[in-house]
C-alpha cells in the first residue's frame, strides 16, 4: 500500500472534462470484459461504502470505488503529514497489475486500455493521452520533476559562478573525460578500408580449450568468451568423430571433444555481438574426406550468406579487401587445392587431392621424429572444403625470397613462436639478410599467423610485443590463460571501438620503409617523447586475503613500458603499510619513448610481501598514443580483465617532445 499527494484542485470545467474522459474509458473497458451496463459494475465505478475485513475481529466500513480500468480498486483515505495541513490520498490494495512487465514497448500488456491505445489511427498520440489520465502515473511524473528541480538547485550556483563543486570534481575524475584513456579513441576512429594485412588482428590459439592442453575441457563457451572479447580469428582443430560427425579437440590428448556443428552454431550467434568486422575461422584439418564434406556442409548451411565463398568483385583481385568491405562476413583459413583465380574461370579440379600437412600437429610429430625420419606428410583434401578458402590459403614458408617470388597475396604461413621470434630478432642483423627488415616487408604483402609452442601444455603465453614490432598480424594467444601477455593483448586492441582490428603504423605499411625495431635509425617512426608519470594516490583497493577479516593490503605501484627494445622499462614506488583505502605516494617517474606508435604503458598495483612474491591487486594497460595528459584517473582491472568497482589510481601524466 502506498500513498501519493493530492493533485492541485481542478476547475469545474476541468473536472467535467476529466469525468467525461473517465466515463468513456470505463465504458470501453466494460465492453471489453463483457459487463457493459451491468448494475454492479456501475455501482463500483460510482463508489460506495464497503465492509473491509482484516480478521474476525477487525471489520470496518471504508469508501471504495473501481478505477476506470475496471480492475483496480481504490480506497479513499486521509494521511497527516509533518506540516499542519493534511490532504487526501489514494491507496491501492491491488496495484500489482500496473507494474507487470510490458511487451512490445508498452507499459503493460495486461492493461485494460491497451487495446484502445493500439486500435487508434494515431496510436502514439492516443496512447499518451489516455495513459496520462491515470492519476497514479501523473503523480509519479510530478515526483520525478520535483527530484530533477532539486538536483538543479545544487548545480546552478556552481554553473553561474563558473566553478566546479567538490562533488562535481569527483564525478569528473571518474568520468571518461577524466580517465587516462582518451575518449576520442573509444569509438572506431581509424581508416577501416585498408587491405586486411595492414591491421593487427586479435587472435586466439586452440580457442576450444577452457584450461590446459592435455586434459582440459573443450567447450563452445570458450569460443563465446573469445568472440565477446572481440577476438577476430579463432582456431578449430578438427578430427573424425563418431556417427559421421566431425569433432573439435586437441588431438592425441585427453581433452574433451565438442561437435564441430555446435561450435559453428555458437560462432554464428556470437561472432558479431561486440564487433561487426570479419571473423577468420582457422581450420586445422585432420578429418577424412567424408567428414571434410560434412564440415563444408555445416559451414555453408549454418553460416549461410555471411560465409565468404567467392572473392569480392568480378575479376581476380591483387590485394586484400578492407575490414569495412568484409563487415559481417566469415573467412575460412586452410588448405586450398588450386589458385584463387580458378574461381573466375571454368577450370575444374579433382574432387579429392593431396596437400602437405602444414599445421601445429605436423610440427609436433616432426619434433618427435629423428632427423632421418622427417618427411613431408600428405593429407587428402575434399574439393567442397577447399573451395571455401578464399583470402587465407595456408602454405609452407621456406624463406622470404621464395615467398616474395612465388606466393600470392592471399597465401599465408603459420609460424611457431620460436621460429617467429628468431625471424623477428635476426632480420635486422647486418650480414644475414640483404634487406634489413625482411620480416616486416613480408608482412606488408602477406598475412602471418604466430602460435604458441607445443611445449606450453599449461596453456601459458609468449610475449606478443616483439611480433607486433615485426608487423605480424595474427599473433594467436591462449585466451583462457590470464596474465601479462593477455593483458598486453587486451591493451593493443583497447582503442578503435574494441573491434579487434588495429591499423598498423604507416612505417609498417610503406614498402619503402627501412624500420627495424632492434636497430633504430632516423625515420618517420622515430618520434622521441619524454614521459613524466607521477603516481599520486590510490582509492579503495580491494582486500587480497579475504580469509583474514583484518587483512589490509600494503600497496605499491609499478609502471612498465613495452615496445621496441629501446623503450622497454619498469619503475616502481615504495610500498605503504596497511592502507588500501587512500594510500598516497607522490612518486615521480620519467621514461624515454622512441617509437610511441608501438608503445604500451602498464600500471600494476601489488600487495607487497617481504617473505614471498607480491599478490596482484589490480592493473591497467593502454597504448601510449591513447593516453591523456594531465591529472587523470586510472581504473583498475582484475587479472582476467574485469573492472574492479570504485578502485583506481590518481596520477599526473605529461608526455613531451624530447
C-alpha positions as CSV (number, residue, x, y, z in Angstrom):
1,X,0.0,0.0,0.0
2,X,1.4,3.4,-0.9
3,X,0.2,7.0,-0.6
4,X,0.5,9.9,-3.1
5,X,-0.2,13.6,-2.5
6,X,-3.4,15.1,-3.9
7,X,-3.1,16.9,-7.2
8,X,-4.0,20.6,-7.5
9,X,-7.7,21.1,-7.4
10,X,-9.4,21.2,-10.9
11,X,-11.7,23.9,-12.0
12,X,-15.3,23.0,-12.6
13,X,-14.8,22.9,-16.4
14,X,-11.7,20.8,-16.0
15,X,-13.5,18.4,-13.6
16,X,-16.4,17.9,-16.1
17,X,-13.9,17.1,-18.9
18,X,-12.0,14.7,-16.6
19,X,-15.1,12.9,-15.5
20,X,-16.3,12.6,-19.1
21,X,-12.9,11.1,-20.1
22,X,-13.0,8.6,-17.2
23,X,-16.6,7.6,-18.2
24,X,-15.5,6.9,-21.8
25,X,-12.5,4.8,-20.7
26,X,-14.7,2.9,-18.2
27,X,-17.3,2.2,-20.9
28,X,-14.6,0.8,-23.3
29,X,-13.2,-1.4,-20.6
30,X,-16.7,-2.6,-19.6
31,X,-17.4,-3.6,-23.2
32,X,-14.1,-5.5,-23.3
33,X,-14.9,-7.6,-20.2
34,X,-18.5,-8.2,-21.3
35,X,-20.1,-6.2,-18.4
36,X,-21.4,-3.2,-20.3
37,X,-24.4,-1.7,-18.4
38,X,-24.0,-4.2,-15.5
39,X,-25.6,-2.5,-12.4
40,X,-22.9,-3.9,-10.0
41,X,-20.2,-2.6,-12.2
42,X,-21.8,0.9,-12.3
43,X,-22.1,0.9,-8.6
44,X,-18.4,0.1,-8.2
45,X,-17.4,2.7,-10.7
46,X,-19.5,5.3,-8.8
47,X,-18.1,4.2,-5.5
48,X,-19.7,3.3,-2.1
49,X,-19.3,2.1,1.4
50,X,-18.0,-1.4,1.7
51,X,-17.0,-3.5,4.6
52,X,-13.2,-4.0,4.9
53,X,-12.4,-7.2,6.7
54,X,-8.8,-7.9,8.0
55,X,-9.7,-10.6,10.6
56,X,-12.7,-11.9,12.5
57,X,-12.4,-9.0,15.0
58,X,-11.3,-6.2,12.6
59,X,-14.1,-5.1,10.4
60,X,-14.6,-1.5,9.3
61,X,-16.6,0.4,6.7
62,X,-14.5,2.1,4.1
63,X,-15.3,4.0,0.9
64,X,-14.1,2.1,-2.2
65,X,-14.5,2.7,-5.9
66,X,-13.4,0.9,-9.0
67,X,-10.9,2.7,-11.3
68,X,-11.9,3.3,-14.9
69,X,-9.7,0.4,-16.0
70,X,-12.3,-1.9,-14.3
71,X,-9.7,-3.9,-12.5
72,X,-8.0,-1.6,-9.9
73,X,-9.8,-1.0,-6.6
74,X,-9.1,2.3,-4.9
75,X,-9.8,3.3,-1.3
76,X,-10.1,6.9,-0.2
77,X,-8.4,7.8,3.0
78,X,-6.5,10.6,4.7
79,X,-3.0,10.9,6.0
80,X,-1.5,13.6,8.2
81,X,1.9,14.9,7.1
82,X,4.5,16.7,9.1
83,X,3.1,20.0,8.1
84,X,-0.1,21.3,9.7
85,X,-2.2,20.7,6.7
86,X,-3.5,17.2,5.8
87,X,-4.7,16.1,2.4
88,X,-6.4,13.1,0.9
89,X,-4.5,10.4,-0.8
90,X,-5.4,7.2,-2.7
91,X,-4.2,3.8,-1.6
92,X,-4.5,0.8,-3.9
93,X,-4.5,-2.6,-2.3
94,X,-4.4,-4.4,-5.7
95,X,-1.8,-2.4,-7.5
96,X,0.4,-5.2,-8.8
97,X,-1.3,-5.4,-12.2
98,X,0.0,-2.0,-13.1
99,X,3.7,-3.0,-12.8
100,X,3.8,-6.3,-14.7
101,X,6.5,-6.4,-17.4
102,X,5.3,-4.9,-20.6
103,X,5.6,-6.3,-24.1
104,X,6.4,-4.5,-27.4
105,X,7.5,-1.4,-25.5
106,X,4.0,-0.9,-24.0
107,X,3.7,-0.1,-20.3
108,X,1.7,-3.2,-19.5
109,X,0.4,-6.0,-21.7
110,X,-2.5,-6.6,-19.3
111,X,-3.5,-3.0,-19.0
112,X,-7.2,-2.7,-20.0
113,X,-6.7,0.4,-22.0
114,X,-4.0,-1.2,-24.2
115,X,-6.4,-2.4,-26.9
116,X,-7.9,1.0,-27.1
117,X,-4.5,2.6,-27.5
118,X,-3.4,0.1,-30.2
119,X,-6.7,0.3,-32.2
120,X,-6.4,4.1,-32.6
121,X,-5.4,5.5,-36.0
122,X,-2.7,7.5,-34.2
123,X,-1.6,5.0,-31.5
124,X,1.3,7.0,-30.1
125,X,-0.7,10.3,-29.6
126,X,-3.8,8.5,-28.3
127,X,-1.8,6.2,-26.0
128,X,-0.1,9.2,-24.5
129,X,-3.4,11.0,-24.0
130,X,-5.1,8.0,-22.4
131,X,-2.3,6.9,-20.2
132,X,-1.7,10.3,-18.7
133,X,-5.3,10.4,-17.4
134,X,-4.2,7.8,-14.9
135,X,-3.8,9.6,-11.6
136,X,-1.1,7.4,-10.3
137,X,1.1,7.9,-13.3
138,X,0.6,11.7,-13.2
139,X,1.7,11.7,-9.5
140,X,4.9,9.7,-10.3
141,X,5.7,12.2,-13.0
142,X,5.3,15.1,-10.6
143,X,7.7,13.5,-8.1
144,X,10.3,12.9,-10.9
145,X,10.1,16.6,-11.9
146,X,10.5,17.7,-8.2
147,X,13.6,15.5,-7.9
148,X,15.1,17.0,-11.1
149,X,14.4,20.5,-9.8
150,X,16.1,19.6,-6.5
151,X,19.2,18.4,-8.4
152,X,19.3,21.6,-10.5
153,X,19.2,23.6,-7.3
154,X,22.7,22.3,-6.3
155,X,24.1,22.5,-9.8
156,X,23.1,26.0,-10.9
157,X,25.1,28.0,-8.3
158,X,28.3,26.4,-9.4
159,X,27.5,27.0,-13.1
160,X,26.5,30.6,-12.6
161,X,29.8,31.2,-10.8
162,X,31.9,29.2,-13.3
163,X,33.4,26.9,-10.7
164,X,33.2,23.2,-10.1
165,X,31.9,21.9,-6.8
166,X,33.8,19.2,-4.8
167,X,31.2,16.6,-5.7
168,X,31.3,17.7,-9.4
169,X,35.1,17.3,-9.4
170,X,34.9,13.8,-8.0
171,X,32.3,12.9,-10.7
172,X,34.6,14.3,-13.4
173,X,37.6,12.3,-12.2
174,X,35.6,9.1,-12.5
175,X,34.0,10.1,-15.8
176,X,35.6,9.1,-19.1
177,X,36.7,12.7,-19.7
178,X,38.9,12.4,-16.6
179,X,40.2,9.0,-17.4
180,X,43.7,8.3,-18.6
181,X,42.3,6.7,-21.7
182,X,41.5,9.2,-24.5
183,X,37.7,9.0,-25.0
184,X,38.3,10.0,-28.7
185,X,39.8,6.6,-29.2
186,X,36.9,4.8,-27.7
187,X,34.8,4.6,-30.9
188,X,36.1,3.3,-34.2
189,X,38.3,6.2,-35.4
190,X,40.8,4.5,-37.7
191,X,40.6,4.0,-41.5
192,X,38.9,0.6,-41.9
193,X,39.3,0.5,-45.7
194,X,43.0,-0.5,-45.8
195,X,43.9,-4.1,-47.0
196,X,43.4,-6.7,-44.4
197,X,47.1,-7.4,-43.9
198,X,47.6,-3.8,-42.8
199,X,46.0,-4.5,-39.5
200,X,46.8,-6.2,-36.2
201,X,44.1,-8.8,-35.7
202,X,43.0,-10.1,-32.3
203,X,43.6,-13.8,-32.5
204,X,43.1,-16.9,-30.3
205,X,45.0,-20.2,-30.2
206,X,43.2,-23.5,-29.5
207,X,40.1,-21.5,-28.9
208,X,38.1,-24.5,-27.9
209,X,40.1,-25.2,-24.7
210,X,38.9,-23.9,-21.3
211,X,42.1,-24.9,-19.4
212,X,45.4,-26.8,-20.2
213,X,46.4,-28.5,-23.5
214,X,46.5,-32.1,-22.2
215,X,43.3,-32.9,-20.2
216,X,41.3,-29.7,-20.1
217,X,37.7,-29.5,-21.2
218,X,36.7,-28.3,-24.7
219,X,33.6,-26.2,-24.9
220,X,31.6,-23.8,-27.1
221,X,31.7,-21.5,-24.2
222,X,35.4,-20.8,-24.8
223,X,34.5,-19.6,-28.4
224,X,31.8,-17.4,-26.9
225,X,34.2,-15.8,-24.4
226,X,36.8,-15.1,-27.0
227,X,34.3,-13.6,-29.5
228,X,32.8,-11.4,-26.9
229,X,36.3,-10.1,-26.2
230,X,36.4,-9.1,-29.9
231,X,38.7,-11.9,-30.9
232,X,38.6,-12.0,-34.7
233,X,40.5,-15.2,-35.5
234,X,39.5,-18.4,-33.8
235,X,41.0,-21.9,-34.2
236,X,39.1,-25.1,-35.0
237,X,41.2,-28.3,-34.5
238,X,39.0,-30.8,-36.5
239,X,39.1,-34.6,-36.2
240,X,36.9,-37.5,-37.2
241,X,34.1,-38.1,-34.7
242,X,31.6,-40.8,-34.0
243,X,28.4,-41.2,-36.1
244,X,30.0,-39.4,-39.0
245,X,30.1,-36.0,-37.2
246,X,33.5,-34.3,-37.0
247,X,34.6,-33.1,-33.6
248,X,36.9,-30.5,-32.2
249,X,39.6,-31.3,-29.6
250,X,43.3,-31.2,-29.1
251,X,44.4,-34.3,-30.9
252,X,46.1,-37.2,-29.2
253,X,45.4,-35.8,-25.8
254,X,42.8,-36.3,-23.0
255,X,41.0,-33.1,-23.7
256,X,37.2,-33.5,-24.1
257,X,35.5,-33.3,-27.5
258,X,32.8,-30.9,-28.8
259,X,30.8,-31.3,-32.0
260,X,32.0,-29.2,-35.0
261,X,28.5,-28.2,-35.9
262,X,27.8,-27.0,-32.3
263,X,30.9,-24.8,-32.5
264,X,29.8,-23.3,-35.8
265,X,26.4,-22.5,-34.4
266,X,27.9,-20.8,-31.4
267,X,30.3,-18.8,-33.6
268,X,27.4,-17.7,-35.8
269,X,25.4,-16.5,-32.9
270,X,28.1,-14.6,-31.0
271,X,30.6,-13.5,-33.7
272,X,29.3,-10.0,-34.2
273,X,27.9,-9.2,-30.8
274,X,30.8,-7.0,-29.9
275,X,32.4,-6.2,-33.3
276,X,30.9,-6.2,-36.8
277,X,34.3,-6.8,-38.5
278,X,35.2,-10.1,-40.2
279,X,36.0,-13.3,-38.3
280,X,38.6,-15.7,-39.6
281,X,38.0,-19.4,-38.9
282,X,41.4,-21.1,-38.8
283,X,40.8,-24.7,-39.7
284,X,43.4,-27.3,-38.6
285,X,42.1,-30.2,-40.6
286,X,42.7,-33.9,-39.6
287,X,39.5,-35.3,-40.9
288,X,38.8,-38.0,-43.6
289,X,37.3,-37.0,-46.9
290,X,33.8,-38.0,-45.9
291,X,33.9,-35.8,-42.8
292,X,35.5,-33.0,-44.6
293,X,32.5,-32.8,-46.8
294,X,30.3,-32.8,-43.7
295,X,32.4,-29.9,-42.4
296,X,31.9,-28.0,-45.6
297,X,28.1,-28.7,-45.4
298,X,27.9,-27.4,-41.8
299,X,29.9,-24.3,-42.7
300,X,27.7,-23.4,-45.7
301,X,24.3,-24.4,-44.2
302,X,24.8,-22.8,-40.8
303,X,26.7,-19.6,-41.7
304,X,24.8,-19.1,-44.9
305,X,25.3,-16.0,-46.9
306,X,27.7,-14.4,-44.4
307,X,30.3,-17.0,-45.3
308,X,32.6,-15.7,-48.0
309,X,32.7,-18.3,-50.8
310,X,33.8,-16.0,-53.7
311,X,36.3,-13.2,-53.9
312,X,34.8,-9.7,-53.9
313,X,34.4,-8.1,-57.3
314,X,34.1,-9.6,-60.8
315,X,37.8,-10.0,-61.6
316,X,40.8,-11.5,-59.9
317,X,42.0,-9.2,-57.1
318,X,45.6,-8.3,-56.5
319,X,45.3,-7.3,-52.8
320,X,43.1,-7.9,-49.8
321,X,39.8,-6.1,-49.3
322,X,39.5,-4.0,-46.1
323,X,37.7,-4.9,-42.9
324,X,34.9,-2.5,-43.9
325,X,34.2,-4.3,-47.1
326,X,34.2,-7.6,-45.2
327,X,32.0,-6.4,-42.4
328,X,29.8,-9.1,-41.0
329,X,31.5,-11.9,-43.0
330,X,33.3,-15.1,-42.2
331,X,36.6,-16.1,-43.8
332,X,38.0,-19.6,-43.8
333,X,41.7,-20.1,-43.3
334,X,43.0,-23.5,-44.5
335,X,44.4,-25.5,-47.4
336,X,43.2,-25.0,-51.0
337,X,43.7,-27.4,-53.9
338,X,44.2,-24.7,-56.6
339,X,44.9,-21.0,-57.1
340,X,42.3,-18.4,-56.3
341,X,42.0,-17.3,-59.9
342,X,40.2,-20.7,-60.5
343,X,37.1,-19.0,-59.1
344,X,37.0,-16.8,-62.2
345,X,37.4,-19.5,-64.9
346,X,35.8,-22.8,-65.7
347,X,38.9,-24.9,-64.9
348,X,37.9,-27.8,-62.7
349,X,39.9,-29.7,-60.2
350,X,39.7,-33.2,-58.9
351,X,37.1,-33.7,-56.2
352,X,39.9,-35.1,-53.9
353,X,43.6,-34.3,-53.9
354,X,46.6,-34.4,-51.6
355,X,48.2,-31.4,-49.9
356,X,51.1,-31.1,-47.5
357,X,50.2,-31.1,-43.8
358,X,51.2,-27.7,-42.5
359,X,49.9,-27.2,-39.0
360,X,50.9,-27.5,-35.4
361,X,50.2,-31.2,-35.2
362,X,52.6,-31.9,-38.1
363,X,55.4,-29.9,-36.5
364,X,54.9,-31.7,-33.1
365,X,55.2,-35.0,-34.9
366,X,58.3,-33.8,-36.7
367,X,59.9,-32.8,-33.4
368,X,59.3,-36.3,-32.0
369,X,60.9,-38.0,-35.1
370,X,64.6,-38.4,-35.7
371,X,66.0,-36.2,-38.5
372,X,66.3,-39.1,-40.9
373,X,62.6,-39.9,-40.4
374,X,61.3,-36.5,-41.2
375,X,59.1,-36.3,-44.3
376,X,56.5,-34.1,-45.8
377,X,53.3,-35.8,-44.9
378,X,50.4,-35.5,-47.4
379,X,46.7,-35.4,-46.4
380,X,43.7,-35.8,-48.6
381,X,41.6,-32.6,-49.1
382,X,38.0,-32.5,-50.3
383,X,37.1,-30.0,-53.0
384,X,34.0,-28.9,-51.1
385,X,36.1,-27.7,-48.2
386,X,38.9,-26.4,-50.4
387,X,36.6,-24.1,-52.3
388,X,35.6,-22.3,-49.1
389,X,39.2,-21.0,-48.7
390,X,39.4,-17.6,-50.4
391,X,41.7,-15.0,-48.9
392,X,43.6,-17.1,-46.3
393,X,45.2,-20.0,-48.0
394,X,47.7,-21.9,-45.8
395,X,51.1,-22.5,-47.4
396,X,54.6,-23.7,-46.3
397,X,57.2,-21.0,-45.6
398,X,60.6,-21.6,-46.9
399,X,62.3,-18.2,-46.9
400,X,61.5,-14.6,-47.6
401,X,62.9,-14.6,-51.1
402,X,60.7,-17.6,-52.1
403,X,57.6,-16.1,-50.6
404,X,58.2,-12.8,-52.4
405,X,58.7,-14.5,-55.8
406,X,56.1,-17.3,-55.6
407,X,53.4,-16.6,-53.0
408,X,50.3,-14.7,-54.0
409,X,48.9,-12.1,-51.6
410,X,46.3,-14.4,-50.2
411,X,48.8,-17.2,-49.3
412,X,49.8,-17.1,-45.7
413,X,52.2,-19.0,-43.5
414,X,51.9,-20.0,-39.8
415,X,55.0,-19.8,-37.6
416,X,55.5,-21.4,-34.2
417,X,56.7,-18.8,-31.6
418,X,60.4,-19.8,-31.6
419,X,60.7,-19.6,-35.4
420,X,58.9,-16.3,-35.5
421,X,60.9,-14.8,-32.7
422,X,64.1,-15.8,-34.4
423,X,63.0,-14.2,-37.7
424,X,61.9,-11.0,-35.8
425,X,65.2,-10.8,-33.9
426,X,67.7,-11.7,-36.6
427,X,66.1,-9.9,-39.5
428,X,67.9,-6.7,-38.6
429,X,71.4,-8.0,-38.1
430,X,73.8,-6.9,-40.8
431,X,75.4,-9.6,-42.9
432,X,72.5,-12.1,-42.5
433,X,70.0,-10.5,-45.0
434,X,70.4,-8.0,-47.8
435,X,67.2,-6.2,-46.7
436,X,67.4,-5.0,-43.1
437,X,63.7,-5.6,-42.5
438,X,62.6,-8.7,-44.5
439,X,60.1,-10.0,-41.9
440,X,58.4,-6.6,-41.7
441,X,58.3,-6.3,-45.6
442,X,57.0,-9.9,-45.8
443,X,54.1,-8.8,-43.5
444,X,53.4,-5.8,-45.8
445,X,52.5,-8.2,-48.6
446,X,51.1,-11.3,-46.8
447,X,49.4,-12.3,-43.6
448,X,51.4,-14.1,-40.9
449,X,50.0,-16.2,-38.1
450,X,52.0,-17.0,-34.9
451,X,51.0,-19.7,-32.4
452,X,52.5,-20.8,-29.0
453,X,55.0,-23.6,-28.9
454,X,53.6,-27.2,-28.4
455,X,55.6,-27.4,-25.2
456,X,53.3,-24.9,-23.5
457,X,51.0,-27.7,-22.2
458,X,49.8,-25.5,-19.4
459,X,48.3,-23.0,-22.0
460,X,50.8,-20.3,-21.0
461,X,51.5,-17.5,-23.4
462,X,54.5,-15.8,-25.1
463,X,55.2,-12.1,-25.3
464,X,53.4,-10.8,-28.4
465,X,55.1,-7.4,-28.4
466,X,58.2,-8.3,-30.5
467,X,56.0,-9.9,-33.1
468,X,53.8,-6.8,-33.3
469,X,57.0,-4.8,-33.7
470,X,57.8,-7.1,-36.7
471,X,54.4,-6.3,-38.2
472,X,52.8,-9.8,-37.7
473,X,49.1,-9.5,-37.9
474,X,47.7,-12.7,-36.4
475,X,49.5,-13.2,-33.1
476,X,47.5,-16.0,-31.5
477,X,47.4,-16.4,-27.7
478,X,45.7,-18.7,-25.3
479,X,42.7,-16.6,-24.3
480,X,41.8,-18.9,-21.4
481,X,45.0,-18.1,-19.5
482,X,45.2,-14.7,-17.8
483,X,48.5,-12.9,-17.3
484,X,50.8,-10.2,-18.5
485,X,50.7,-11.4,-22.2
486,X,46.9,-11.4,-22.4
487,X,46.8,-8.0,-20.6
488,X,49.1,-6.6,-23.3
489,X,46.9,-8.1,-26.0
490,X,43.8,-6.5,-24.4
491,X,45.6,-3.2,-24.4
492,X,46.7,-3.4,-28.0
493,X,43.0,-3.8,-29.1
494,X,41.6,-1.4,-26.5
495,X,41.2,1.6,-28.8
496,X,39.3,1.8,-32.1
497,X,36.0,0.6,-30.6
498,X,37.5,-2.7,-29.3
499,X,36.6,-4.0,-32.7
500,X,39.6,-6.5,-32.9
501,X,41.4,-4.6,-35.7
502,X,44.1,-2.0,-35.2
503,X,45.7,-0.3,-38.1
504,X,49.4,-0.8,-38.2
505,X,51.6,2.4,-38.2
506,X,52.5,3.8,-41.6
507,X,56.1,2.7,-41.3
508,X,54.9,-0.9,-41.1
509,X,52.8,-0.5,-44.3
510,X,55.0,1.6,-46.5
511,X,57.1,-0.6,-48.9
512,X,59.9,2.0,-48.9
513,X,60.2,1.9,-45.1
514,X,63.5,0.7,-43.5
515,X,62.1,0.4,-40.0
516,X,64.0,-2.1,-37.8
517,X,62.8,-2.3,-34.1
518,X,66.2,-3.6,-33.0
519,X,68.4,-1.1,-34.8
520,X,66.6,2.3,-34.7
521,X,67.7,4.9,-37.2
522,X,66.3,8.2,-38.2
523,X,62.9,7.8,-39.9
524,X,59.2,8.7,-39.6
525,X,58.9,6.1,-36.8
526,X,61.4,8.0,-34.5
527,X,59.2,10.4,-32.6
528,X,61.1,10.6,-29.3
529,X,59.0,11.5,-26.3
530,X,59.7,12.1,-22.6
531,X,57.0,10.6,-20.5
532,X,56.6,12.1,-16.9
533,X,54.4,10.0,-14.7
534,X,53.5,11.0,-11.1
535,X,51.8,8.3,-9.0
536,X,49.8,10.5,-6.6
537,X,47.4,8.1,-4.8
538,X,45.1,5.2,-5.0
539,X,41.5,4.7,-3.9
540,X,39.5,1.8,-2.4
541,X,41.9,-1.0,-3.2
542,X,40.3,-4.4,-2.6
543,X,41.5,-6.9,0.0
544,X,43.6,-9.7,-1.3
545,X,43.4,-12.2,1.6
546,X,39.7,-12.2,2.2
547,X,40.0,-15.2,4.6
548,X,41.5,-12.9,7.3
549,X,39.0,-10.3,8.4
550,X,41.6,-7.7,9.4
551,X,43.8,-8.2,6.4
552,X,44.8,-4.9,4.7
553,X,46.9,-4.5,1.6
554,X,50.4,-2.9,1.6
555,X,50.2,-1.4,-1.9
556,X,52.9,-0.5,-4.2
557,X,52.6,0.6,-7.9
558,X,54.8,-0.4,-10.8
559,X,54.8,1.4,-14.2
560,X,56.0,-0.7,-17.2
561,X,56.7,0.3,-20.8
562,X,56.5,-2.3,-23.6
563,X,57.5,-1.5,-27.2
564,X,60.7,-1.7,-29.2
565,X,63.7,-2.9,-27.2
566,X,65.0,0.6,-26.5
567,X,61.7,1.6,-25.0
568,X,61.2,-1.3,-22.6
569,X,61.4,-0.1,-18.9
570,X,60.0,-0.6,-15.5
571,X,59.9,1.6,-12.3
572,X,58.0,1.2,-9.0
573,X,57.0,3.1,-5.9
574,X,57.8,2.2,-2.3
575,X,55.1,0.2,-0.5
576,X,52.7,1.7,2.1
577,X,51.8,-0.3,5.1
578,X,48.2,-1.2,5.9
579,X,46.4,1.3,3.7
580,X,44.2,0.1,0.9
581,X,41.6,2.9,1.2
582,X,43.6,6.0,0.3
583,X,47.4,5.4,0.1
584,X,49.5,8.4,-1.1
585,X,52.9,8.2,-2.8
586,X,53.5,11.4,-4.8
587,X,56.3,9.5,-6.6
588,X,57.6,10.7,-10.0
589,X,59.0,8.6,-12.8
590,X,60.5,9.6,-16.2
591,X,60.7,7.4,-19.3
592,X,62.0,7.9,-22.8
593,X,59.8,6.6,-25.6
594,X,61.5,6.3,-29.1
595,X,58.6,4.7,-31.1
596,X,55.4,5.9,-29.4
597,X,53.1,4.2,-32.0
598,X,54.2,0.8,-30.8
599,X,54.5,1.5,-27.1
600,X,52.2,0.2,-24.4
601,X,52.0,1.6,-20.8
602,X,51.1,-0.7,-18.0
603,X,50.1,0.2,-14.4
604,X,50.4,-2.6,-11.9
605,X,49.2,-2.4,-8.2
606,X,50.6,-5.2,-6.0
607,X,50.3,-6.2,-2.3
608,X,53.9,-6.1,-1.1
609,X,55.1,-9.1,0.8
610,X,58.7,-9.3,2.1
611,X,58.6,-13.1,2.5
612,X,57.1,-14.2,-0.8
613,X,56.1,-12.9,-4.2
614,X,53.7,-10.0,-4.3
615,X,50.0,-10.6,-5.0
616,X,48.3,-8.7,-7.8
617,X,45.7,-6.1,-6.6
618,X,44.8,-4.6,-10.0
619,X,46.2,-3.4,-13.3
620,X,45.6,-1.3,-16.3
621,X,47.4,-1.2,-19.7
622,X,46.8,1.1,-22.7
623,X,48.6,2.3,-25.8
624,X,50.9,5.2,-25.3
625,X,49.2,7.1,-28.1
626,X,45.8,6.7,-26.3
627,X,46.9,8.4,-23.0
628,X,45.7,11.8,-22.0
629,X,47.9,14.4,-20.3
630,X,47.1,16.0,-17.0
631,X,45.6,14.8,-13.8
632,X,43.9,11.5,-14.6
633,X,42.0,8.6,-13.1
634,X,43.4,5.1,-13.9
635,X,40.7,2.4,-13.5
636,X,41.9,-1.0,-12.2
637,X,41.1,-4.4,-13.7
638,X,41.5,-7.9,-12.3
639,X,43.9,-10.3,-13.9
640,X,41.1,-11.6,-16.1
641,X,40.3,-8.1,-17.4
642,X,37.2,-7.3,-15.3
643,X,36.7,-3.9,-13.9
644,X,37.2,-3.5,-10.1
645,X,34.4,-1.2,-8.9
646,X,35.5,2.1,-7.3
647,X,39.2,1.2,-7.3
648,X,41.7,3.3,-9.1
649,X,44.9,5.3,-9.2
650,X,45.2,9.1,-9.3
651,X,48.1,10.1,-11.5
652,X,49.6,13.0,-13.4
653,X,50.7,12.4,-16.9
654,X,52.8,14.6,-19.1
655,X,54.2,13.4,-22.5
656,X,56.6,16.0,-24.1
657,X,58.7,16.0,-27.2
658,X,62.2,15.1,-26.3
